[in-house]
Amino acid sequence: MEYLVNDRCVNWIKENEFNSVAVQLDERSIGHSVDLLLSFKSRLPLVNFSLIVSDSCSIDLLSIQHLGVDKVDGLIKFGDTCLAPIPRCLDQLPVFFHFGDQIDGQLWSFTVETITKLYTENLSSHGGDDNSGKWLILYSTNYVELVKRLCLQFSWLHPGKLLNLSFNWDFDEIHQDFIHKDVNAIPHDFGAFQIARSLDYYSKIVYIGSQVNLNLRLTSGLIHIDPIKQSVEIRKGQKELSKRIGLVERLKTKKVINLGFLFTNAFPLVDDYLEKIELIKRKNHKINKIILIHSTDACKLGNFTNLDAFVLVNGCQCTKLIDKLDLHLPVLTYKEYEILCGCKVSYGGVDWNQEESTIDESADSDNELLPDSNNQLIESETLVQDKWYGLKINPAFQPLSFAKEGQSGKASGYTNEPS
């Protein structure tokens, strides 16, 4: 999906009298970066623009800080975002979200035909009576314009509204009807959406986008439409839940579990989570941990050969990182980590660990997985050990000799090649 500099972006900068603006793109959109910055400079030649390419699912405040203190007046976030909440102490930077309003004709045709077919089939299964109820439609934010037009065409589609979690956030006026304006709203497990009624009210739940939030995938019967791949899939929540719990059960068989906690994106309340993790450590499972801040690169995470799994801890309910990372180790959500440790938690429509484990107050809280000589990166014994298992020659017992020329020609024609 192409990102364009429109009047709304330009007017936002002019109205706020910004002199320096950061532009954030994801890695998939880096090909548009040059044209985008040139377009900005042609319309606002006196404004300084900085490009941020980030794999954060939300706004990347860490990269903003790397540019220097008070070096940026505002940020424009292009494309898909999870709209993660930000602690008040950091929520000072004005942000404009540009989701995009360009819809490809082929993409639109496929989506309309797919939804029409699904609704007709559902209607037929009910004997032709219009008792299929209302359908809830959720979406990646880069498809908000597509969903807006779908809801205008089909009255039985009810969209979830995106949460606005900051007074310093601005959105395109054309998408204001899809923004929930109460900044005190609490994100739900199924993502950053405000839904007027409970999920049971809707006869069908449709998601439009490429990556579906894991918590939403656990909902049985979810219809996933990917307009780019032109694919349709009915998600089976119980099957997905069994796969995730299988990862937890395999970890439970270990006497000692080494975990890497990934704190990502929108600056969650790290101290609060660390306190919870430390308390959980004293339960019936012995957990060693490494804390990793803003580590989302598969190559970097692949260096941790002595871990059993990673635990994703973020400020949002987004799970895109779990689907994105291709690792040799499983990546658990924080709730799955709580299940692993015996905590009471509701997950996937199931109440887990109703008989909560007791806390061992005498447990050693200092036995962390620290980078010492036995488990540090790269220098780890498992990475530097000799991988050659063939013939080894000891020069103390095997004197050097000159190489002899062998026979020429094909191997099948050799008769007396020197040994």
C-alpha positions as MATLAB code, in Angstrom:
seq = 'MEYLVNDRCVNWIKENEFNSVAVQLDERSIGHSVDLLLSFKSRLPLVNFSLIVSDSCSIDLLSIQHLGVDKVDGLIKFGDTCLAPIPRCLDQLPVFFHFGDQIDGQLWSFTVETITKLYTENLSSHGGDDNSGKWLILYSTNYVELVKRLCLQFSWLHPGKLLNLSFNWDFDEIHQDFIHKDVNAIPHDFGAFQIARSLDYYSKIVYIGSQVNLNLRLTSGLIHIDPIKQSVEIRKGQKELSKRIGLVERLKTKKVINLGFLFTNAFPLVDDYLEKIELIKRKNHKINKIILIHSTDACKLGNFTNLDAFVLVNGCQCTKLIDKLDLHLPVLTYKEYEILCGCKVSYGGVDWNQEESTIDESADSDNELLPDSNNQLIESETLVQDKWYGLKINPAFQPLSFAKEGQSGKASGYTNEPS';
ca = [
       0.000    0.000    0.000;
       1.484    3.300   -1.125;
       1.949    6.117    1.359;
       1.364    9.652    0.106;
       1.935   13.097    1.606;
      -1.555   14.596    1.607;
      -2.913   17.945    2.748;
      -3.851   16.534    6.166;
      -0.210   15.715    6.980;
       0.994   19.110    5.774;
      -1.743   21.045    7.577;
      -1.007   19.229   10.851;
       2.619   20.398   10.684;
       1.655   23.960    9.721;
      -1.063   24.316   12.373;
       1.330   23.206   15.120;
       4.208   25.307   13.713;
       6.636   22.400   13.914;
      10.231   22.956   12.804;
      11.424   19.361   13.072;
       9.300   16.284   12.355;
      10.126   12.564   12.464;
       8.534   10.222    9.925;
       8.182    6.569   10.990;
       7.844    3.714    8.504;
       8.041   -0.030    8.967;
      10.679   -2.147    7.234;
       8.286   -3.255    4.495;
       7.698    0.368    3.460;
      11.304    1.495    3.256;
      11.058    1.543   -0.524;
       8.715    4.541   -0.256;
      10.991    6.507    2.075;
      12.905    8.594   -0.497;
       9.830    9.709   -2.422;
       8.022   10.410    0.835;
      10.745   12.678    2.242;
      11.224   14.471   -1.080;
       7.507   15.161   -1.211;
       7.558   16.560    2.325;
      10.557   18.790    1.546;
       8.969   20.129   -1.625;
       5.886   21.285    0.286;
       7.581   22.279    3.547;
      11.138   23.316    2.629;
      11.853   25.013    5.985;
      10.966   21.973    8.096;
      13.623   19.441    9.033;
      12.484   15.823    8.494;
      14.069   12.729   10.057;
      13.299    9.196    8.877;
      12.737    6.368   11.367;
      12.526    2.821   10.054;
      11.318    0.633   12.896;
       9.843   -2.831   13.400;
       7.960   -1.615   16.473;
       4.247   -2.370   16.183;
       3.522    1.038   17.759;
       5.215    4.437   17.724;
       8.955    4.105   18.360;
       9.772    6.554   21.123;
      13.166    4.988   21.724;
      14.388    5.936   18.237;
      13.013    9.431   18.800;
      15.181    9.768   21.914;
      18.213    8.609   19.937;
      17.771   11.629   17.673;
      18.486   13.862   20.671;
      16.610   15.555   23.486;
      13.947   17.959   22.175;
      15.219   17.505   18.603;
      11.805   16.480   17.279;
       8.606   18.511   17.616;
       6.240   15.833   16.336;
       5.969   12.395   14.731;
       3.982   11.129   11.757;
       3.379    7.375   11.885;
       2.549    5.845    8.515;
       0.820    2.517    7.998;
      -0.267   -0.191   10.385;
       0.033    0.320   14.145;
      -1.319   -1.337   17.282;
      -2.005    1.979   19.095;
      -0.307    0.830   22.283;
      -0.786    2.864   25.486;
       2.113    4.998   26.680;
       2.939    5.888   30.307;
       1.968    9.464   31.108;
       5.555   10.380   31.935;
       6.552    9.677   28.307;
       3.378   10.801   26.576;
       4.537   14.274   25.570;
       5.258   13.949   21.857;
       2.472   14.956   19.416;
       1.776   12.104   16.991;
      -0.220   12.087   13.766;
      -1.381    8.665   12.526;
      -1.707    8.397    8.764;
      -3.342    5.052    8.036;
      -3.746    5.749    4.328;
      -6.847    6.115    2.183;
      -5.756    4.535   -1.094;
      -7.646    1.374   -2.090;
      -6.576   -0.796   -4.968;
      -9.462   -1.807   -7.251;
      -8.564   -5.485   -7.235;
      -8.210   -5.501   -3.450;
     -11.627   -3.869   -3.064;
     -13.314   -6.274   -5.485;
     -11.906   -9.351   -3.759;
     -12.985   -8.183   -0.297;
     -16.524   -7.250   -1.376;
     -17.017  -10.525   -3.262;
     -15.680  -12.539   -0.333;
     -17.899  -10.917    2.304;
     -20.942  -11.106    0.039;
     -20.356  -14.811   -0.568;
     -19.843  -15.547    3.133;
     -23.010  -13.676    4.100;
     -25.072  -15.398    1.393;
     -23.840  -18.843    2.472;
     -24.657  -18.048    6.084;
     -28.111  -16.833    5.071;
     -28.758  -20.029    3.110;
     -27.798  -22.152    6.084;
     -30.586  -20.433    8.053;
     -33.256  -21.187    5.441;
     -33.126  -17.784    3.820;
     -34.301  -15.911    6.907;
     -32.426  -12.747    7.776;
     -31.559  -13.986   11.256;
     -27.818  -14.106   10.842;
     -27.544  -11.026   13.064;
     -24.811   -8.423   13.055;
     -21.252   -9.142   12.031;
     -18.356   -7.563   13.901;
     -15.497   -6.460   11.683;
     -12.009   -5.825   13.079;
      -8.979   -4.826   11.052;
      -5.390   -3.735   10.761;
      -5.254    0.049   10.866;
      -3.873    0.248    7.326;
      -7.264   -1.115    6.173;
      -9.421    1.431    7.988;
     -10.481    3.125    4.739;
     -11.408   -0.229    3.215;
     -13.503   -1.116    6.271;
     -15.139    2.300    6.223;
     -16.389    1.727    2.686;
     -17.469   -1.835    3.467;
     -19.623   -0.626    6.361;
     -21.254    1.955    4.106;
     -22.138   -0.787    1.622;
     -23.245   -3.483    4.100;
     -25.470   -2.320    6.971;
     -25.030   -5.570    8.916;
     -21.296   -4.945    9.372;
     -20.428   -3.266   12.665;
     -16.825   -2.042   12.982;
     -14.821   -2.012   16.188;
     -13.514    1.458   16.985;
      -9.807    2.104   17.456;
      -8.745    3.333   20.867;
      -7.295    6.816   21.188;
      -5.109    6.495   24.274;
      -3.490    9.931   24.338;
      -4.494   13.593   24.218;
      -1.441   14.145   21.998;
      -2.603   11.790   19.228;
      -4.248   13.064   16.048;
      -5.923   11.150   13.234;
      -7.209   11.867    9.747;
     -10.555   13.627    9.885;
     -11.958   11.182    7.330;
     -11.423    8.371    9.863;
     -12.717   10.120   12.989;
     -15.862    7.936   13.069;
     -13.623    4.896   13.592;
     -11.769    6.373   16.579;
     -13.023    5.901   20.136;
     -12.385    9.278   21.734;
     -12.241    8.289   25.410;
      -8.515    8.310   26.248;
      -9.222    6.469   29.511;
     -10.543    3.366   27.756;
      -8.825    0.079   28.610;
      -7.545   -2.161   25.784;
      -9.086   -5.626   25.679;
      -7.431   -8.970   25.047;
      -8.542   -8.978   21.415;
      -6.639   -5.824   20.557;
      -6.944   -2.059   20.664;
     -10.647   -1.930   19.806;
     -13.615   -0.532   21.637;
     -16.675   -2.686   21.012;
     -20.147   -1.453   21.917;
     -21.445   -4.922   22.852;
     -20.000   -8.217   24.041;
     -18.601  -10.636   21.490;
     -21.559  -12.968   22.076;
     -23.875  -10.372   20.521;
     -22.351  -10.824   17.075;
     -23.108  -13.881   14.963;
     -19.799  -13.627   13.101;
     -16.435  -11.958   13.694;
     -14.408  -10.922   10.643;
     -10.814   -9.760   10.703;
      -9.234   -7.977    7.715;
      -5.456   -7.846    7.643;
      -2.319   -9.923    7.306;
      -1.452  -10.828   10.901;
      -4.206  -11.654   13.361;
      -3.650  -10.963   17.047;
      -3.022  -14.286   18.820;
      -5.683  -13.559   21.454;
      -8.178  -12.969   18.673;
      -7.125  -16.175   16.875;
      -8.197  -18.126   19.956;
     -11.780  -17.052   19.210;
     -13.563  -19.957   17.524;
     -15.066  -19.274   14.128;
     -13.103  -16.112   13.364;
     -13.142  -15.347    9.636;
      -9.735  -14.078    8.547;
      -9.587  -12.212    5.228;
      -6.183  -11.237    3.849;
      -6.798   -8.847    0.914;
      -3.129   -8.892   -0.171;
      -2.823  -12.681   -0.392;
      -6.505  -12.895   -1.402;
      -7.059  -15.672    1.092;
      -9.919  -16.578    3.423;
      -9.544  -18.801    6.469;
     -11.897  -19.865    9.232;
      -9.808  -19.840   12.391;
     -10.366  -22.733   14.795;
      -9.751  -21.362   18.262;
      -9.428  -24.703   20.049;
      -6.817  -25.952   17.588;
      -4.769  -22.772   18.023;
      -5.117  -22.963   21.798;
      -3.925  -26.587   21.834;
      -0.795  -25.604   19.918;
       0.009  -22.781   22.322;
      -0.619  -24.843   25.453;
       1.542  -27.604   23.963;
       4.503  -25.214   24.114;
       3.783  -24.552   27.784;
       3.442  -28.237   28.655;
       6.780  -29.108   27.042;
       8.473  -26.431   29.149;
       6.856  -27.780   32.314;
       8.800  -31.025   31.932;
      12.098  -29.203   32.563;
      13.506  -29.034   36.089;
      15.034  -25.607   35.476;
      13.643  -23.174   32.924;
      15.766  -20.381   31.435;
      13.647  -17.598   29.958;
      14.425  -14.388   28.094;
      11.873  -11.622   28.709;
      11.406   -9.377   25.677;
      10.259   -5.879   26.637;
       9.288   -4.229   23.367;
       7.680   -1.242   21.650;
       5.628    1.177   23.704;
       7.470    1.226   27.006;
       5.312   -0.941   29.269;
       5.594   -0.350   32.991;
       8.812   -2.332   33.254;
       9.184   -1.972   37.032;
       5.685   -3.351   37.626;
       6.322   -6.337   35.394;
       9.708   -7.017   36.980;
       8.064   -7.072   40.380;
       5.440   -9.535   39.157;
       8.080  -11.720   37.509;
      10.157  -11.761   40.675;
       7.138  -12.805   42.733;
       6.216  -15.548   40.272;
       9.798  -16.848   40.391;
       9.217  -18.001   43.944;
       6.474  -20.430   42.936;
       6.835  -24.108   42.251;
       8.928  -23.704   39.085;
      12.544  -22.601   39.203;
      12.814  -19.798   36.645;
      16.051  -18.125   35.603;
      15.696  -14.997   33.517;
      17.414  -12.528   31.217;
      15.802   -9.141   30.636;
      16.012   -7.894   27.037;
      14.857   -4.362   26.252;
      13.602   -3.508   22.764;
      15.077   -6.666   21.201;
      13.000   -7.722   18.209;
      15.645   -8.912   15.762;
      15.681  -12.666   15.062;
      19.430  -12.686   14.363;
      20.232  -11.104   17.728;
      17.854  -13.323   19.635;
      19.358  -16.371   17.958;
      22.543  -15.812   19.988;
      20.856  -16.939   23.196;
      21.516  -20.653   22.826;
      21.137  -21.479   26.510;
      17.529  -20.319   26.843;
      14.462  -22.548   26.727;
      11.991  -19.901   25.536;
      11.284  -16.184   25.247;
       8.410  -14.340   26.925;
       6.904  -11.353   25.127;
       6.075   -8.449   27.460;
       4.726   -5.332   25.779;
       2.597   -2.321   26.527;
      -0.143   -3.418   24.143;
      -2.128   -6.578   23.543;
      -0.460   -7.023   20.150;
       1.227  -10.354   19.317;
       2.642   -9.527   15.884;
       6.166  -10.226   17.099;
       5.296  -13.866   17.825;
       4.215  -14.393   14.219;
       7.071  -12.355   12.797;
      10.000  -14.007   14.580;
      11.345  -17.231   13.116;
      13.351  -18.625   16.017;
      14.697  -21.933   17.242;
      12.913  -21.290   20.549;
       9.218  -20.781   21.345;
       7.941  -17.282   22.162;
       5.278  -17.165   24.875;
       2.859  -14.416   25.738;
       2.896  -13.113   29.287;
      -0.333  -14.988   30.051;
       1.197  -18.228   28.790;
       4.135  -17.557   31.096;
       1.700  -17.219   33.995;
       0.137  -20.572   33.061;
       3.611  -22.108   32.994;
       4.263  -20.871   36.528;
       0.955  -22.055   37.980;
      -0.834  -18.694   38.260;
      -4.583  -18.340   38.031;
      -5.383  -16.863   34.639;
      -8.169  -16.857   32.039;
      -6.825  -17.584   28.581;
      -8.538  -18.747   25.410;
     -11.864  -18.995   27.188;
     -10.425  -21.423   29.773;
      -9.659  -20.816   33.451;
      -6.194  -22.213   34.193;
      -4.545  -23.225   37.492;
      -7.557  -22.774   39.740;
      -5.525  -24.211   42.616;
      -2.798  -21.590   42.601;
       0.731  -22.626   43.578;
       2.115  -21.511   46.925;
       5.003  -19.073   47.098;
       8.345  -20.253   48.380;
       9.572  -17.279   50.383;
      12.976  -18.918   50.898;
      13.724  -19.114   47.176;
      16.939  -17.469   46.093;
      16.029  -14.309   44.175;
      19.601  -13.633   43.049;
      20.081  -16.758   40.948;
      19.623  -15.032   37.606;
      20.885  -16.105   34.229;
      23.682  -13.543   34.110;
      26.209  -13.204   31.264;
      29.143  -14.983   32.909;
      31.864  -17.112   31.350;
      29.477  -20.044   30.960;
      26.553  -18.421   29.202;
      27.520  -15.132   27.589;
      26.729  -14.302   23.967;
      28.848  -15.621   21.068;
      31.566  -16.765   23.483;
      29.160  -19.402   24.776;
      30.750  -22.842   24.891;
      28.100  -24.160   22.528;
      29.076  -21.602   19.910;
      32.881  -21.771   20.048;
      33.342  -25.519   20.408;
      35.038  -27.331   17.531;
      32.441  -28.495   15.015;
      34.894  -30.725   13.033;
      34.456  -34.416   13.678;
      36.565  -35.872   10.810;
      40.169  -37.133   10.722;
      42.522  -35.197   13.016;
      46.282  -35.380   12.606;
      48.618  -34.894   15.530;
      51.748  -33.211   14.091;
      53.859  -34.594   16.953;
      53.450  -38.120   15.589;
      52.760  -37.486   11.896;
      55.736  -35.850   10.119;
      55.096  -33.476    7.240;
      55.551  -34.796    3.688;
      55.385  -33.348    0.195;
      52.151  -33.712   -1.758;
      52.299  -36.030   -4.792;
      50.578  -35.371   -8.070;
      47.705  -37.735   -8.814;
      46.520  -39.189  -12.095;
      44.642  -36.936  -14.518;
      41.372  -37.810  -16.208;
      38.043  -39.123  -14.966;
      37.787  -41.050  -11.725;
      36.480  -44.097  -13.578;
      39.719  -44.217  -15.551;
      42.157  -44.255  -12.603;
      44.417  -47.316  -12.464;
      47.293  -46.619  -10.127;
      46.856  -43.302   -8.365;
      49.559  -42.748   -5.676;
      48.312  -43.122   -2.118;
];
